């Protein structure tokens, strides 16, 4: 019996040291996923990242283990909160999902007007009554955008919620994608009214405490509603925890935080961006890279959280949030993932 146990342990040891990208499968049609990342490919990715003048940080995790953690171009430490810009929309989506799970909101088909009626126009367009939580999450509100060329007028107004609700309809709710930060801010206002406490308090209780991350205050509107969809502050390491939460189906460290159903709903394509051509769910952009489904949070300037679930990857990048609008930098970040980091994971250690 002792010799048999010794032989079995030897076989286990040999298997653990095998550096081939895949192991033999007992069934020839079943592929066994590689683990770790290819060291040479990872070095090439980090080297390429170091040449991007706007990039400030890169974190690469596989199956929860940190494969790379780098700061570039005099960026802040990885545990210091930074402005994540519109990646805040993905965090806001998580808060809405938690509120639905807790029964605070009834679901994505819930009309938002009853919660926001105090700031509604005096004689509202009838379509405003049909505007739902889901429409706001998927950027299909139909209201004139408060982003882009309209952003300055919106944030200069005396009441952001009232201004967003008073925009004319340029499409029917639930149809065209009209990317608008005002839509996500309406969700922050609705959540504030439904819970009786601030979005900051909800974020700290529902995400900060269970994830063990710091969520400092971020800007508020003139009425004190925390900016829903922009300007949130999280560190790269906190973003990695958030990405890991979604990669793991809403459960982390043995604790259920977001329902798996909500993540599935959030990652279901609902519309397509007229600018990037990428699909959009509830606060997340959706694409494919080398045949792998990639879900990502995207903040202005290059504040990114990529989740590649079938490879066990969570990738965080933060960039200069104040740079001029430049699609070339975003393309470079996508290139790092699709052409360097995904192949590194495919090949494995």
C-alpha positions in Angstrom: 0.0 0.0 0.0 2.9 2.4 0.8 4.5 1.8 -2.6 1.2 2.5 -4.3 0.8 5.7 -2.4 4.3 6.8 -3.3 3.8 6.1 -7.0 0.5 8.1 -6.9 2.3 11.1 -5.3 5.0 10.9 -7.9 2.5 11.1 -10.7 0.9 14.1 -9.0 4.2 15.8 -8.7 5.0 15.2 -12.4 1.7 16.6 -13.4 2.2 19.7 -11.3 5.5 20.4 -13.0 4.3 19.9 -16.5 4.7 23.2 -18.3 2.8 22.3 -21.5 -0.2 24.6 -22.3 -2.7 21.8 -22.1 -2.8 18.4 -20.4 -4.1 15.2 -22.0 -7.9 14.9 -21.7 -9.6 11.6 -21.0 -12.0 12.5 -23.7 -10.4 13.7 -27.0 -13.1 16.2 -27.7 -12.7 18.0 -24.3 -10.1 20.7 -24.2 -8.3 21.3 -20.9 -7.6 25.0 -20.3 -4.1 26.2 -19.8 -3.1 27.7 -16.5 -0.8 30.6 -15.7 0.4 32.8 -18.5 3.2 32.5 -21.0 6.1 34.4 -19.5 7.6 35.7 -22.8 4.2 36.9 -24.0 3.5 38.6 -20.7 6.9 40.4 -20.9 6.1 41.6 -24.4 2.7 42.9 -23.2 4.3 44.8 -20.3 7.0 46.2 -22.6 4.4 47.4 -25.1 2.4 48.9 -22.2 5.4 50.8 -20.9 5.7 52.6 -24.3 2.1 54.1 -24.0 2.6 57.6 -22.7 -0.9 57.9 -21.3 -1.0 54.6 -19.4 -0.6 54.8 -15.7 -1.2 51.2 -14.4 -1.6 47.6 -15.5 -2.8 44.7 -13.4 -3.3 41.2 -14.8 -4.9 38.5 -12.8 -5.5 34.9 -13.8 -7.8 32.8 -11.6 -7.4 35.4 -8.9 -3.6 35.3 -8.9 -1.7 38.4 -9.8 0.4 37.8 -12.9 1.5 41.4 -13.5 1.3 44.6 -11.5 3.0 47.7 -12.9 2.9 51.5 -12.6 3.9 53.6 -15.7 4.7 57.2 -16.4 4.9 58.3 -12.8 1.4 57.0 -12.1 0.2 56.7 -8.5 0.6 53.6 -6.4 -1.8 50.7 -7.3 -3.7 51.1 -4.0 -4.4 54.8 -4.4 -7.9 55.8 -5.6 -8.0 57.4 -9.1 -10.7 58.9 -11.2 -12.3 56.0 -13.1 -14.5 58.3 -15.2 -17.3 56.3 -17.0 -16.1 53.0 -15.6 -18.3 54.3 -12.8 -21.3 53.2 -14.9 -20.4 49.5 -14.4 -20.2 50.1 -10.7 -23.6 51.8 -10.8 -25.0 48.9 -12.6 -23.8 46.6 -9.8 -25.6 48.7 -7.2 -28.8 48.6 -9.2 -28.6 44.9 -9.5 -28.1 44.6 -5.7 -31.0 46.9 -5.1 -33.2 44.7 -7.3 -32.0 41.5 -5.5 -32.9 43.1 -2.1 -36.3 44.2 -3.3 -35.6 47.9 -3.0 -36.3 48.2 -6.8 -38.8 45.9 -8.4 -36.7 45.1 -11.5 -35.4 46.5 -14.8 -38.9 47.1 -16.0 -39.7 49.4 -13.2 -40.7 52.9 -14.4 -38.4 55.6 -12.9 -40.8 58.5 -13.1 -42.6 57.8 -9.8 -39.2 57.9 -8.0 -38.1 61.1 -9.7 -41.5 62.9 -10.1 -40.4 65.8 -7.9 -37.9 66.8 -10.6 -40.1 65.9 -13.7 -41.2 68.6 -16.2 -44.5 70.2 -15.4 -46.1 68.8 -18.6 -44.0 65.8 -19.4 -43.8 64.0 -22.7 -46.0 60.9 -22.3 -43.0 58.7 -23.2 -41.4 59.7 -19.9 -43.8 57.5 -18.0 -42.5 54.5 -20.0 -38.9 55.1 -19.2 -37.6 52.2 -17.2 -34.6 51.3 -15.0 -33.4 49.0 -17.8 -33.7 51.7 -20.4 -31.3 53.9 -18.4 -28.9 51.0 -17.8 -28.6 50.1 -21.5 -28.4 53.7 -22.7 -31.8 53.3 -24.5 -33.7 56.1 -22.7 -34.4 57.9 -25.9 -33.8 61.3 -24.3 -31.4 63.8 -25.9 -27.9 63.0 -24.7 -26.3 64.8 -21.8 -22.8 63.6 -22.9 -20.6 64.8 -25.7 -21.3 68.3 -26.9 -24.2 68.6 -24.4 -22.2 67.6 -21.3 -21.1 71.1 -20.3 -24.6 72.6 -20.3 -25.9 69.7 -18.3 -23.3 69.8 -15.4 -23.6 73.6 -15.4 -27.3 73.4 -14.7 -28.8 74.0 -11.3 -30.6 70.6 -11.1 -29.0 67.8 -13.0 -31.9 65.4 -12.5 -34.5 67.9 -13.7 -32.3 68.9 -16.7 -31.9 65.3 -17.8 -35.6 64.5 -17.4 -36.5 67.6 -19.4 -34.5 66.7 -22.5 -36.6 66.1 -25.6 -37.1 62.6 -26.8 -35.1 61.9 -30.0 -35.9 58.2 -30.0 -38.5 55.9 -28.4 -37.4 54.4 -25.0 -35.9 51.0 -25.5 -34.7 51.6 -29.1 -31.5 53.5 -30.2 -28.4 53.6 -28.1 -27.8 57.2 -27.0 -24.8 57.1 -24.7 -25.6 59.6 -21.9 -24.1 60.0 -18.5 -27.3 61.8 -17.5 -29.1 58.4 -17.8 -26.8 56.8 -15.2 -27.1 59.9 -13.0 -30.9 59.4 -13.0 -30.2 55.9 -11.6 -28.1 57.3 -8.8 -31.0 59.7 -8.0 -33.6 56.9 -8.1 -31.5 54.7 -5.9 -31.0 57.6 -3.4 -34.7 58.2 -3.2 -35.6 54.5 -3.0 -33.1 53.7 -0.2 -33.2 57.0 1.7 -29.4 57.2 1.8 -26.7 58.3 -0.6 -25.2 56.3 -3.4 -21.8 56.6 -1.6 -23.4 55.0 1.5 -24.9 52.2 -0.6 -21.6 51.7 -2.5 -19.7 51.4 0.7 -22.1 49.0 2.3 -22.9 46.8 -0.7 -19.5 46.7 -2.4 -16.8 48.4 -0.3 -17.2 46.5 2.9 -17.7 43.0 1.4 -14.9 43.4 -1.2 -12.6 45.0 1.3 -12.0 48.0 -0.8 -11.9 51.8 -0.1 -14.6 53.9 -1.8 -13.8 57.6 -1.0 -16.4 60.3 -1.7 -16.7 61.6 -5.3 -18.5 64.7 -6.7 -22.2 65.3 -6.1 -24.7 67.4 -8.1 -26.2 70.6 -6.7 -28.8 68.7 -4.8 -26.2 66.4 -3.2 -26.8 63.3 -5.3 -23.6 61.5 -6.0 -22.6 61.6 -9.6 -24.0 58.4 -11.2 -21.8 57.4 -14.1 -18.7 59.5 -13.8 -15.9 60.8 -11.5 -16.0 57.8 -9.0 -12.6 57.2 -7.3 -11.3 53.6 -7.0 -7.7 52.3 -7.0 -6.5 49.9 -9.6 -6.4 47.1 -7.0 -10.0 48.0 -6.0 -11.0 47.8 -9.7 -9.4 44.4 -9.9 -11.5 43.2 -7.0 -14.6 44.5 -8.7 -13.6 42.7 -11.9 -12.9 39.5 -10.1 -16.3 39.7 -8.4 -18.0 39.7 -11.9 -15.6 37.0 -13.2 -16.5 34.8 -10.3 -20.2 35.1 -11.0 -20.9 37.6 -8.1 -19.4 35.5 -5.3 -16.0 36.2 -3.8 -14.3 34.9 -0.7 -17.3 32.7 -0.1 -19.7 35.6 0.0 -22.5 36.3 -2.4 -22.5 40.0 -3.3 -24.1 40.3 -6.8 -26.5 37.7 -8.1 -25.2 35.5 -11.0 -28.5 36.3 -12.8 -27.7 40.0 -12.7 -24.3 39.5 -14.2 -25.8 37.4 -16.9 -28.4 40.1 -17.6 -25.7 42.8 -17.5 -23.6 40.9 -20.0 -26.5 40.2 -22.4 -26.2 42.4 -25.6 -29.1 44.9 -25.7 -27.9 47.5 -28.2 -24.8 48.5 -30.2 -22.7 51.6 -29.9 -22.9 53.8 -33.0 -19.3 54.8 -32.5 -17.4 51.7 -31.6 -19.7 49.1 -33.1 -19.5 47.1 -29.9 -22.5 45.7 -28.1 -23.6 47.1 -24.8 -25.5 45.5 -21.9 -26.3 47.0 -18.5 -23.3 49.3 -18.0 -20.8 47.0 -19.7 -19.4 46.9 -23.2 -19.3 43.5 -24.8 -17.0 42.2 -27.5 -15.0 39.1 -28.7 -11.2 38.8 -28.9 -9.7 35.7 -30.6 -12.9 33.8 -30.1 -13.2 34.7 -26.4 -16.1 36.7 -24.9 -14.7 39.9 -23.4 -16.8 42.2 -21.1 -15.3 45.5 -20.2 -15.9 48.7 -18.2 -14.7 51.7 -20.1 -13.9 55.1 -18.7 -12.8 58.2 -20.6 -9.1 58.4 -21.4 -8.6 54.6 -20.8 -9.9 53.6 -17.4 -10.6 49.9 -18.2 -11.6 46.7 -16.5 -11.6 43.7 -18.9 -13.1 40.3 -17.9 -12.4 37.2 -20.0 -14.2 34.6 -18.0 -13.3 31.5 -20.0 -9.6 32.3 -19.6 -10.0 33.3 -15.9 -8.6 36.8 -16.8 -9.2 40.1 -15.1 -7.2 43.0 -16.5 -7.2 46.5 -15.2 -5.7 49.5 -16.9 -5.8 53.1 -15.8 -4.7 56.1 -17.8 -4.3 59.9 -17.7 -8.0 61.0 -17.2 -7.4 64.4 -18.6 -5.9 63.7 -22.0 -7.5 64.9 -25.2 -10.0 62.5 -26.8 -7.9 60.0 -28.7 -9.2 56.7 -30.0 -5.7 55.7 -30.7 -4.9 55.1 -27.0 -8.0 53.0 -26.5 -7.1 51.0 -29.6 -3.7 50.4 -28.1 -5.3 49.1 -24.8 -7.6 46.7 -26.7 -4.5 45.6 -28.7 -2.7 44.8 -25.4 -5.5 42.5 -24.4 -6.4 40.9 -27.7 -3.0 40.4 -29.3 -0.7 39.9 -26.2 -2.5 39.1 -22.9 -5.2 36.8 -24.3 -2.5 34.7 -26.2 -0.4 34.7 -23.1 -3.2 33.1 -21.2 -4.1 30.7 -24.1 -0.6 29.3 -24.1 -0.3 29.3 -20.3 2.8 28.9 -18.2 
